[in-house]
Amino acid sequence: MDAMSEFDRPFDLNTDQRAMQDMILDFAAEKVAPYAVEWDEKRHLPLDVIRETATLGIRRWLASRHKLDRRPHDVETQWGQIAGKLAT
């Protein structure tokens, strides 16, 4: 199944790249998109989904990350005030 039309592709891909792109788009549509809002609200991504991305060759290992401390910070724009966060 081709998840993107030829007009949606930003640049030319070879056959292998196109197959990989389609596989990833199909995976995201089937395994991620239906649950994305729920996972986002819970701030949780199930480990089995991460493991499956490794099986597909998208991700090879779990990567550690460093989360910066942040504090709330409001910014005044021409459209009004918006809430943001600044790394501390």
C-alpha positions as CSV (number, residue, x, y, z in Angstrom):
1,M,0.0,0.0,0.0
2,D,1.4,3.4,-1.0
3,A,0.6,5.7,2.0
4,M,1.8,8.8,0.1
5,S,1.0,10.0,-3.4
6,E,3.7,10.9,-5.8
7,F,2.9,14.6,-5.2
8,D,3.4,14.3,-1.4
9,R,7.0,13.0,-1.7
10,P,9.5,15.9,-1.1
11,F,12.2,14.4,-3.3
12,D,13.0,11.4,-5.5
13,L,13.5,8.1,-3.6
14,N,14.9,4.9,-5.0
15,T,12.8,1.7,-4.9
16,D,14.3,0.5,-1.6
17,Q,13.9,3.9,0.1
18,R,10.3,4.1,-1.1
19,A,9.5,0.7,0.2
20,M,11.0,1.6,3.6
21,Q,9.1,4.9,3.7
22,D,5.8,3.1,2.9
23,M,6.5,0.4,5.5
24,I,7.1,3.1,8.2
25,L,4.1,5.1,7.2
26,D,1.9,1.9,7.3
27,F,3.4,1.0,10.7
28,A,2.6,4.5,12.1
29,A,-0.9,4.5,10.7
30,E,-1.7,1.1,12.1
31,K,0.3,0.9,15.4
32,V,0.8,4.5,16.5
33,A,-1.8,6.9,15.1
34,P,-4.8,5.3,16.7
35,Y,-3.3,5.6,20.2
36,A,-1.1,8.7,19.9
37,V,-3.4,11.1,21.7
38,E,-3.9,8.6,24.6
39,W,-0.1,8.0,24.8
40,D,0.6,11.7,24.7
41,E,-1.9,12.4,27.5
42,K,-0.3,9.7,29.6
43,R,3.2,10.7,28.5
44,H,3.9,7.1,27.8
45,L,5.1,5.2,24.7
46,P,4.7,1.4,25.2
47,L,7.9,-0.6,25.1
48,D,6.5,-3.1,22.7
49,V,6.0,-0.4,20.1
50,I,9.6,0.7,20.6
51,R,10.8,-2.9,20.3
52,E,8.8,-3.4,17.1
53,T,10.5,-0.4,15.5
54,A,13.8,-2.2,16.1
55,T,12.3,-5.3,14.4
56,L,11.4,-3.1,11.4
57,G,15.0,-1.7,11.3
58,I,13.8,1.8,12.2
59,R,15.5,1.8,15.6
60,R,18.4,-0.3,16.6
61,W,18.5,0.2,20.4
62,L,16.9,2.1,23.2
63,A,18.7,5.4,23.6
64,S,19.1,7.3,26.8
65,R,18.3,10.9,26.9
66,H,18.9,13.9,29.2
67,K,15.9,15.9,30.1
68,L,16.7,19.6,30.9
69,D,15.0,21.2,33.8
70,R,12.5,23.8,32.6
71,R,10.5,26.6,34.1
72,P,7.3,28.3,32.9
73,H,7.9,31.4,30.9
74,D,5.3,33.7,29.3
75,V,6.1,35.6,26.1
76,E,4.3,38.6,24.7
77,T,3.7,38.4,20.9
78,Q,1.8,40.6,18.5
79,W,-1.0,38.1,18.9
80,G,-1.0,38.2,22.6
81,Q,0.7,36.4,25.5
82,I,1.7,32.8,25.1
83,A,2.9,30.3,27.7
84,G,6.2,28.5,27.1
85,K,9.0,26.9,29.0
86,L,12.7,27.8,29.3
87,A,15.5,25.4,30.0
88,T,17.2,26.2,33.3
